[in-house]
């Protein structure tokens, strides 16, 4: 398991990576997208706007400076080519339904597979791969943060 982003985030490689890729496949199948894995997946997840996206990465981040005892965030990232500025197909306001759908259908399922304990789920769409926390004017990214309230994602 590699530590990234200044030691407060975990990227799942090795055995953890196999488990997370299996989780992507199971969750993608559950939401009707067929089989999917990290970058390079041959099948896509369909979302309410009709765009297709590929699961890219799942990260758990510990934010010890937040809340009474710190917080754990689950960050789920997807490649979504239709959000590209040049394509102009999907705006942020259009994609909000997709972001919420992915939180409820993928994020909650992934949090449950780890035994819960996630304080916040961050859903990140990007038109091209980019490392978490990096900026590039050539890459379009949409993000939303959610709290888990009564078993559902509530936008923050």
N, C-alpha and C positions, 0 to 999 in steps of 0.2 A: 504494500500500500504506500503510495507516494504522498508526501506532504507537499502542498503547494500553497501559494498566496500567503507567504510569511508564516507558515506553520499553523494556520488556523483552518485549513480546508483539507479534505481527504479525497484523493482520486483513487478509485478502486481498480487496482491492477492485481495480477496473480489470482489467488483463490477468490478474493473479494470481487475482482473484476469479472470472473466467471459467474459468480452469483448475481452481480448487477446486470450483466448481459442477459442472463436467464430471466431476471425480473423484467427487463425491457421486453423480451420475447413474449412472456406470459401476459404482461399488461397490454401490449399491442394487440395480441390476439383477443383479449377480453373486450377491448374497445372497438374491435372490428377491423383493425388495420392489418391483420395477418401477422406474420413473423417479422420482427425487427430487432436490430441490435444497434450498437453504436455506429459511428460514421462508417459508411460503406454498406449499409443495409440495402438489401435488394427489394424490400417491400416498404411501403410508406404508410403512415398513419393519416387517415382522413379526419378533418376537423369540421366544425359546423359551417365555416365559410366556404368549404369545398376545396380549400387548398390541401396539398399533401405535404407532409413533413417527415423528416427522418430524426429519430432520437439520436442525440449526439453525445451527451455526457450527463452524469449525475454526480453531484458533489455534496458532501455534508460539511457544513462550516460551523465551527464553534466560535461564538461571539461572547467571550467571558465578561465583557464590559457592559453587556445589556441585561436588563432585568435584575431581579434579586440574586439569582444564582447563575446568570449567564443564559444564553439561548443557543439552540441548535437549529440551523437552517438547512433545509434540503433545497438544493438548486438543481432544477432539471432544465436542460438546454436542448433545443431542437433546431435543425436546419430547415428553414422555411424560405425557399427561393422567391416565392411570390411577394414577399415584403420588400424586396429590393427597390430602391428609389427609381432605378432605370425601368423596372418592370411596371411600377405604379399600379399594381393590381389590388393590393391589400394595404389599407391605411391602419394606423394604430387603433383608431376608433372601430374599424371593421374587425380587427384582430382581438379585441377585448373578449369577445365571446369564445374565441379559440383558447385564449390564455386561461380563462376560467374553466373551460372544458378540460384542458390538459391538467390543471391543478386537481380538479375533482376526479378525473378518470385515471390519471397516471400518478400524480403526486401523492394523493391519499393512499393509493395502493402500494406505492413504494415505501411510504412512511410506515404502513401497517406491516410490511414484510420485515422491517427492521425492529419491530416491537413498539413502534410509536416513538414518543419522546421528541417529536419535531415541533418546534415552536412556530416556525414560519416556513412556508413553501414559496420559493421564488421560481417563476416560470420565465424562461429567456428564449425568445425566438431570434434567429440571426439568418441573414441571407447567405453568408459565407462563414466558414469556420474562423473563429477568433478566440484567443485564450480569455478566460474569465477575468474581468477587471481591466482588460486592454481596450483602447479606443483606436478606431481607424475610421476616417471620414468616408472611406469606400465601403464600409460594412454597415448595413442597416440592422439595428437591434431593437426589439420591443421587449419590455420586461414588466411584470406585475408581481407584487408581493401579496401573500394571503396568510391569514391566521386560520388555524383549524378550529372551527366553532361548531359544536354539536355534530361532529362527523362530516362537515362540509367546509369548503374553502370560502372564506369571507375576505373580500378585497380590502386591503389596507390603504 
